[in-house]
Amino acid sequence: MYLRQKAIDYAYEFWNKRNPKFYNFDSLGGDCTNFISQCLYYGSIPMDYSPNGWYYVSLSKRSPSFSGVNEFFNYAITNTKSVGIKAKVVTIDKLEVGDVVQMLQKGDVFHHTLIITKITGKVPELNNIYVTCHTNDAKDKQLSNYYFKKIRFLKIIS
């Protein structure tokens, strides 16, 4: 069962530093999805060690879905196993803390992943959702302060 508060607690602990148990992907294109995967893992989502799963053991023994934006998305929305991330694409009003946001800021490929760590209104909107992330490290940054061409919202269901 996904423990959203544990995922948020982890995000707050490591938003501006790197957990030495995981490789820092900043020099390899960004650490954002790797960080979000860590948050979800520490939120009690068990890793899926199958060949096309969602897992991290080391830099050389990990799944693309653990650190790649689009690989994460494709895995999360198609996973039907009892382990690993399961998610569905939802509209903004269905979001809650612990859910995930992905952005396309330039080009035509989504390339940034963030976790929702705070919502201040009754109905989630761009101006009352706050996210935490790596790469351009941020803690509780208002979602409306980001530039994006496209955005997608992932409801984490397990």
Contacts in CASP RR format, 6 or more apart in sequence:
PFRMAT RR
TARGET T0000
AUTHOR 0000-0000-0000
METHOD contacts of the structure
MODEL  1
MYLRQKAIDYAYEFWNKRNPKFYNFDSLGGDCTNFISQCLYYGSIPMDYS
PNGWYYVSLSKRSPSFSGVNEFFNYAITNTKSVGIKAKVVTIDKLEVGDV
VQMLQKGDVFHHTLIITKITGKVPELNNIYVTCHTNDAKDKQLSNYYFKK
IRFLKIIS
1 44 0 8 1.000
1 158 0 8 1.000
2 40 0 8 1.000
2 43 0 8 1.000
2 44 0 8 1.000
2 45 0 8 1.000
2 156 0 8 1.000
2 157 0 8 1.000
2 158 0 8 1.000
3 43 0 8 1.000
3 44 0 8 1.000
4 43 0 8 1.000
4 96 0 8 1.000
4 97 0 8 1.000
4 98 0 8 1.000
4 156 0 8 1.000
5 97 0 8 1.000
6 42 0 8 1.000
6 43 0 8 1.000
6 44 0 8 1.000
7 39 0 8 1.000
7 40 0 8 1.000
7 42 0 8 1.000
7 43 0 8 1.000
7 98 0 8 1.000
7 115 0 8 1.000
8 39 0 8 1.000
8 97 0 8 1.000
8 98 0 8 1.000
8 115 0 8 1.000
8 117 0 8 1.000
8 132 0 8 1.000
9 42 0 8 1.000
10 38 0 8 1.000
10 39 0 8 1.000
10 42 0 8 1.000
10 43 0 8 1.000
11 35 0 8 1.000
11 39 0 8 1.000
11 115 0 8 1.000
11 117 0 8 1.000
11 132 0 8 1.000
11 139 0 8 1.000
12 117 0 8 1.000
12 132 0 8 1.000
12 139 0 8 1.000
14 35 0 8 1.000
14 38 0 8 1.000
15 132 0 8 1.000
15 133 0 8 1.000
15 134 0 8 1.000
15 137 0 8 1.000
15 138 0 8 1.000
15 139 0 8 1.000
16 137 0 8 1.000
16 139 0 8 1.000
18 24 0 8 1.000
18 31 0 8 1.000
18 134 0 8 1.000
19 38 0 8 1.000
22 34 0 8 1.000
22 38 0 8 1.000
22 56 0 8 1.000
23 34 0 8 1.000
23 58 0 8 1.000
23 59 0 8 1.000
24 31 0 8 1.000
25 31 0 8 1.000
25 34 0 8 1.000
25 67 0 8 1.000
26 134 0 8 1.000
26 135 0 8 1.000
29 135 0 8 1.000
30 134 0 8 1.000
30 135 0 8 1.000
31 67 0 8 1.000
31 134 0 8 1.000
31 135 0 8 1.000
32 69 0 8 1.000
32 112 0 8 1.000
32 113 0 8 1.000
32 114 0 8 1.000
32 133 0 8 1.000
32 134 0 8 1.000
32 135 0 8 1.000
33 66 0 8 1.000
33 67 0 8 1.000
33 68 0 8 1.000
33 69 0 8 1.000
33 72 0 8 1.000
33 113 0 8 1.000
34 56 0 8 1.000
34 66 0 8 1.000
34 67 0 8 1.000
34 68 0 8 1.000
34 134 0 8 1.000
35 113 0 8 1.000
35 133 0 8 1.000
35 134 0 8 1.000
35 135 0 8 1.000
36 72 0 8 1.000
36 100 0 8 1.000
36 113 0 8 1.000
36 114 0 8 1.000
36 115 0 8 1.000
36 133 0 8 1.000
37 54 0 8 1.000
37 56 0 8 1.000
37 65 0 8 1.000
37 66 0 8 1.000
37 67 0 8 1.000
37 72 0 8 1.000
37 85 0 8 1.000
38 56 0 8 1.000
39 98 0 8 1.000
39 115 0 8 1.000
40 85 0 8 1.000
40 100 0 8 1.000
40 156 0 8 1.000
41 47 0 8 1.000
41 56 0 8 1.000
45 83 0 8 1.000
45 84 0 8 1.000
45 85 0 8 1.000
45 156 0 8 1.000
45 158 0 8 1.000
46 83 0 8 1.000
46 84 0 8 1.000
47 54 0 8 1.000
47 55 0 8 1.000
47 56 0 8 1.000
47 83 0 8 1.000
47 84 0 8 1.000
48 54 0 8 1.000
48 55 0 8 1.000
48 63 0 8 1.000
48 79 0 8 1.000
48 81 0 8 1.000
48 83 0 8 1.000
48 84 0 8 1.000
49 55 0 8 1.000
50 81 0 8 1.000
52 63 0 8 1.000
52 65 0 8 1.000
52 75 0 8 1.000
53 63 0 8 1.000
53 65 0 8 1.000
53 75 0 8 1.000
53 79 0 8 1.000
53 84 0 8 1.000
54 63 0 8 1.000
54 65 0 8 1.000
54 66 0 8 1.000
54 72 0 8 1.000
54 75 0 8 1.000
54 76 0 8 1.000
54 79 0 8 1.000
54 84 0 8 1.000
54 85 0 8 1.000
55 62 0 8 1.000
55 63 0 8 1.000
55 66 0 8 1.000
56 62 0 8 1.000
56 63 0 8 1.000
56 66 0 8 1.000
56 67 0 8 1.000
63 71 0 8 1.000
63 75 0 8 1.000
64 71 0 8 1.000
65 71 0 8 1.000
65 72 0 8 1.000
65 74 0 8 1.000
65 75 0 8 1.000
65 76 0 8 1.000
65 85 0 8 1.000
66 72 0 8 1.000
68 113 0 8 1.000
69 102 0 8 1.000
69 109 0 8 1.000
69 110 0 8 1.000
69 111 0 8 1.000
69 112 0 8 1.000
69 113 0 8 1.000
70 109 0 8 1.000
70 110 0 8 1.000
72 85 0 8 1.000
72 102 0 8 1.000
72 113 0 8 1.000
73 102 0 8 1.000
73 110 0 8 1.000
73 152 0 8 1.000
73 154 0 8 1.000
75 85 0 8 1.000
76 85 0 8 1.000
76 86 0 8 1.000
76 87 0 8 1.000
76 100 0 8 1.000
76 154 0 8 1.000
76 156 0 8 1.000
77 87 0 8 1.000
77 88 0 8 1.000
77 89 0 8 1.000
77 154 0 8 1.000
79 85 0 8 1.000
79 86 0 8 1.000
80 86 0 8 1.000
84 158 0 8 1.000
85 156 0 8 1.000
85 158 0 8 1.000
86 156 0 8 1.000
86 157 0 8 1.000
86 158 0 8 1.000
87 100 0 8 1.000
87 154 0 8 1.000
87 155 0 8 1.000
87 156 0 8 1.000
87 157 0 8 1.000
88 154 0 8 1.000
88 155 0 8 1.000
88 157 0 8 1.000
89 152 0 8 1.000
89 153 0 8 1.000
89 154 0 8 1.000
89 155 0 8 1.000
90 99 0 8 1.000
90 153 0 8 1.000
90 154 0 8 1.000
90 155 0 8 1.000
91 153 0 8 1.000
92 124 0 8 1.000
92 125 0 8 1.000
92 126 0 8 1.000
92 129 0 8 1.000
92 153 0 8 1.000
93 123 0 8 1.000
93 124 0 8 1.000
94 124 0 8 1.000
94 153 0 8 1.000
94 155 0 8 1.000
95 116 0 8 1.000
95 119 0 8 1.000
95 124 0 8 1.000
95 129 0 8 1.000
95 153 0 8 1.000
95 155 0 8 1.000
96 116 0 8 1.000
96 119 0 8 1.000
96 124 0 8 1.000
96 155 0 8 1.000
97 116 0 8 1.000
97 117 0 8 1.000
97 118 0 8 1.000
97 119 0 8 1.000
98 115 0 8 1.000
98 116 0 8 1.000
98 117 0 8 1.000
98 156 0 8 1.000
99 115 0 8 1.000
99 116 0 8 1.000
99 153 0 8 1.000
99 154 0 8 1.000
99 155 0 8 1.000
99 156 0 8 1.000
100 113 0 8 1.000
100 114 0 8 1.000
100 115 0 8 1.000
100 116 0 8 1.000
100 153 0 8 1.000
100 154 0 8 1.000
100 156 0 8 1.000
101 113 0 8 1.000
101 114 0 8 1.000
101 115 0 8 1.000
101 116 0 8 1.000
101 129 0 8 1.000
101 131 0 8 1.000
101 143 0 8 1.000
101 151 0 8 1.000
101 152 0 8 1.000
101 153 0 8 1.000
101 154 0 8 1.000
102 110 0 8 1.000
102 112 0 8 1.000
102 113 0 8 1.000
102 114 0 8 1.000
102 151 0 8 1.000
102 152 0 8 1.000
102 154 0 8 1.000
103 110 0 8 1.000
103 111 0 8 1.000
103 112 0 8 1.000
103 114 0 8 1.000
103 146 0 8 1.000
103 148 0 8 1.000
103 150 0 8 1.000
103 151 0 8 1.000
104 110 0 8 1.000
104 111 0 8 1.000
104 148 0 8 1.000
104 149 0 8 1.000
104 150 0 8 1.000
104 151 0 8 1.000
105 111 0 8 1.000
105 112 0 8 1.000
105 146 0 8 1.000
105 147 0 8 1.000
105 148 0 8 1.000
105 149 0 8 1.000
106 149 0 8 1.000
107 149 0 8 1.000
110 150 0 8 1.000
110 152 0 8 1.000
112 133 0 8 1.000
112 135 0 8 1.000
113 133 0 8 1.000
114 131 0 8 1.000
114 132 0 8 1.000
114 133 0 8 1.000
114 138 0 8 1.000
114 143 0 8 1.000
115 131 0 8 1.000
115 132 0 8 1.000
115 133 0 8 1.000
116 129 0 8 1.000
116 130 0 8 1.000
116 131 0 8 1.000
117 130 0 8 1.000
117 131 0 8 1.000
117 132 0 8 1.000
117 139 0 8 1.000
117 140 0 8 1.000
118 129 0 8 1.000
118 130 0 8 1.000
118 140 0 8 1.000
119 128 0 8 1.000
119 129 0 8 1.000
119 130 0 8 1.000
120 128 0 8 1.000
120 130 0 8 1.000
121 128 0 8 1.000
126 142 0 8 1.000
126 143 0 8 1.000
126 144 0 8 1.000
127 142 0 8 1.000
127 143 0 8 1.000
127 144 0 8 1.000
128 142 0 8 1.000
129 142 0 8 1.000
129 143 0 8 1.000
129 144 0 8 1.000
130 140 0 8 1.000
130 141 0 8 1.000
130 142 0 8 1.000
130 143 0 8 1.000
131 138 0 8 1.000
131 140 0 8 1.000
131 141 0 8 1.000
131 143 0 8 1.000
132 138 0 8 1.000
132 139 0 8 1.000
132 140 0 8 1.000
132 141 0 8 1.000
133 141 0 8 1.000
END
